[in-house]
Amino acid sequence: MFYAILAYHVEDAIKALTPREDAALMAELLKINIRLHEEGALGPSARLGATQDAFTLRGPGDGTIIDGPFAETKEQLLGLYVVDCATRDEAITIARDLRRVNPTAVYEIRPILLFKPGVPLTGK
């Protein structure tokens, strides 16, 4: 079963990290990514751009583009992981590993009901 692990955090707290602190955090998270990749459990993962650069499509018909993220919340969705786990408990264990490295983050875990792998992304 595939699970999405959505990483929420207070965005201003992440922006306040020095470049050295941010690099150290990302290096620790990368260790988990490498382990999961070697185990064959990691699918796509991403660190998302700033919410100030987000935009939302909503409404009927062609919809309307609204600047910013959809929700006004204390914590913002800043990243995601897609993991392949045999059980719910395995997905929880991975989220706990991520939280040990980044203890102020909140991790939402959701089963993925439909997963269609696409072509690999390439830089433009």
C-alpha positions in Angstrom: 0.0 0.0 0.0 1.3 3.4 -0.8 1.0 6.2 1.8 1.5 9.9 1.5 3.3 11.5 4.4 2.6 15.2 4.3 5.0 17.4 6.2 3.5 20.5 7.9 5.5 23.1 9.7 5.3 26.8 10.7 6.8 28.2 7.6 8.3 31.2 9.3 10.2 28.9 11.6 11.8 27.2 8.6 12.6 30.5 6.9 14.3 31.7 10.2 16.8 28.9 10.0 20.3 30.0 9.0 21.6 28.4 5.7 23.8 26.2 7.9 20.9 25.0 10.1 18.8 24.4 7.0 21.5 22.4 5.3 22.0 20.3 8.5 18.3 19.6 8.7 18.1 18.6 5.0 21.2 16.4 5.4 19.6 14.5 8.2 16.3 14.1 6.3 18.4 13.0 3.2 19.8 10.1 5.3 16.3 8.8 5.9 15.5 9.3 2.2 18.5 7.3 1.2 17.7 4.5 3.6 14.1 4.3 2.4 15.2 4.4 -1.3 17.7 1.5 -0.6 14.9 -0.4 1.0 12.7 0.2 -2.0 10.1 2.0 0.1 10.5 5.6 -1.1 8.5 7.0 -4.0 8.4 10.6 -5.0 9.3 13.1 -2.3 9.5 16.9 -2.5 10.3 20.0 -0.6 7.7 22.5 -1.7 8.4 26.2 -2.5 7.2 29.1 -0.3 3.5 29.4 0.2 3.8 33.1 -0.9 4.6 31.6 -4.4 1.6 29.3 -4.3 -1.7 29.8 -6.2 -5.0 28.0 -6.0 -7.5 27.1 -8.7 -11.1 26.9 -7.4 -14.7 27.6 -8.3 -17.1 26.5 -11.1 -16.3 26.3 -14.8 -12.8 27.3 -15.7 -12.4 28.4 -12.1 -10.6 31.4 -10.7 -6.9 31.6 -9.8 -6.3 32.9 -6.3 -2.8 33.9 -5.1 -1.6 31.9 -2.2 -2.4 28.5 -0.7 -6.0 27.4 -0.2 -6.0 27.2 3.6 -5.2 29.8 6.2 -3.5 27.8 8.9 -0.8 28.1 11.5 1.2 25.3 9.8 1.7 25.0 6.1 2.3 22.0 3.9 6.0 22.2 3.1 6.8 18.8 1.8 5.6 15.3 1.1 6.9 11.7 0.8 5.2 8.8 -1.0 6.2 5.5 0.7 5.3 1.9 -0.1 4.6 0.1 3.2 3.0 -3.3 3.9 1.2 -2.0 6.9 -0.1 1.3 8.5 2.4 0.7 11.3 5.3 0.8 8.9 4.2 4.2 7.5 3.9 5.5 11.1 7.4 4.3 11.8 8.8 6.2 8.8 6.9 9.3 9.9 8.4 8.9 13.4 11.9 8.7 11.9 11.3 11.9 10.0 10.0 13.6 13.2 13.0 12.5 15.2 15.1 14.6 12.8 12.6 17.5 12.6 10.7 17.4 15.9 8.7 20.6 15.4 7.1 19.3 12.2 3.7 17.7 12.0 3.3 14.6 9.8 -0.1 13.6 8.3 -0.2 10.1 7.0 -2.8 9.1 4.4 -3.3 6.0 2.3 -3.1 6.6 -1.4 -6.0 5.1 -3.2 -4.8 5.6 -6.7 -1.1 6.0 -7.7 -0.2 6.3 -11.4 3.6 6.7 -11.8 4.5 9.1 -14.5 7.6 9.8 -16.4 10.6 11.0 -14.4 10.7 14.8 -13.9 13.6 16.6 -15.5 14.8 20.2 -14.8 13.8 22.8 -17.4 
